[in-house]
Amino acid sequence: MTIQPVQLPETVVIGVLALQGAFIEHIHYLQRLRPQYHTIRAIPIRTLEELKQCHALVIPGGESTVISSIASHTPGLIEALIEFAQNPEKAVWGTCAGMILMADEDGIGGGRKKAVKGWNGIGGMKVWRNLYGNQLESFEAPLHIPSISNPSKPFNTIFIRAPAVHSLSPDSQVEVIAQLPENYRPSLPPSDSPLGEPNPDDLGKVWLKKGRKMVTSFHPELSGDTRVHEFWVERCVLGR
């Protein structure tokens, strides 16, 4: 999917939604980046006025239901977040819980808590919550990812109560950046859910990109490695 050029100032403000979850780590990683011709200013986002300052947004890991609930009780915030997520000119990255929220409005299944509506940031994507297991089933998997800098060095992907792609629509135009080998993939979610039949071929896709939007099942902000943040800033935020 072609990214249309967007004129950005020398200082690019990237917001990290700071309602709940692992937001401070994202801020620290983004502040370490030094892209050519630009300066990154990463700020926490809790209000509508703070969001209005941003050229791009990270939706971090945490609890998708809690993030959505707090945003719904903050004046004007949930509506603005959904609009931001759907705006093709805005770069948005969802990690773990953020990936769940970037799904289709009625494209979220699984989980023990009440249903949550997706923000339709990546159209045609359905997600199943916590399919990789509970907290005690968290794991790490080293992946060779050709699209990132220094690709010969494996990136340590960290999965904590992670969501999985249930299915992608044939016309979703999603680019797959990374996927897990067969031995790391979870079991298929039930086929009799409201989401319909899952697609086994989509199940191991853990890093997706569509235009300026990006999602990861795993937590790059816990890896000690800034290459995924670098990729997002260069490819999605700056569009280079």
C-alpha angles and dihedrals in degrees: 000000000000117000114222114224116259122194109235129185123243090261110055115199113214117188124208113202103241104187095109140333136039099338103131092061091057090051091052093049094048091049089058093060122100107189116186115266094004142078120215119222110187118195136176115250122214103139140046092247091055091049091053089064093059132102092185139012140214119204104200135208121276129093114335092203093051094046091049093046095050091046090051090056094049110088111260094343104111093049091049092047092052091048090049091049092052098042107106091208093058122082112224129177123191120194120194102315087022089056089054092052092049091061127101115293091254094024102100124100139166130032129110097251129077120296118274128204120237121233093227093234092145106034116216096027123122119189134197115213122234093353091147090063140255130315093280090054093058113132146175128231126188110222132188104222115188095198098062129076117274091017094181088070111080117238113227105229114201120205119195116173083327129189122232133211107262094189144326122222114243091245096045093110090211119162115219110220099174140003136181123251116251096263092062098046121108127234118276117271116241116289094214094067122113088259090066128217114358119226112236090201091060096045098089096045103116103164121045134172132192116176106304093344123095137176135187128190089205134063112252089172090069097048101081086234123107098194096104090049088048091051092051094048094047100040104029108023099036095024095221 
